[in-house]
Amino acid sequence: MEEKAEIQHCTCTMNSTYRAIYKVIKRIPRGGVATYGQVAQLAGFANHARLVGYALHALRETIDPKVPWHRVINARGKISLRDEEGIAVQRGLLEREGIEFDERGRIDLGKYGMRGRGRK
């Protein structure tokens, strides 16, 4: 019984953590991007950029079309997905919002990056 209670507590904590991350992502304006590190910092999890990646991966298991997952990129201004199909989908969504990529597939964070605290 004790183990089950621990697992439930962990799940509740993770859900509230992910909800905090999704709340920040929902604030990224159309036509803008934020880095994993920036989202982590703004959600109260400074230096935990990977946690943002885990939260975004968990979106596959839930249905919340209001989370604009495609607006989160890495600190180099690149899409972090590994499969070509996923990269094409994310890039297409960003381009439809007016975001431009350079010849190396990077986004200018100075031009499109989210302004304010935590900008990296």
Helices and strands as residue ranges (DSSP letters): H 2-26, E 34-35, H 36-42, H 49-58, G 59-61, G 69-71, E 72-73, H 84-96, H 109-112
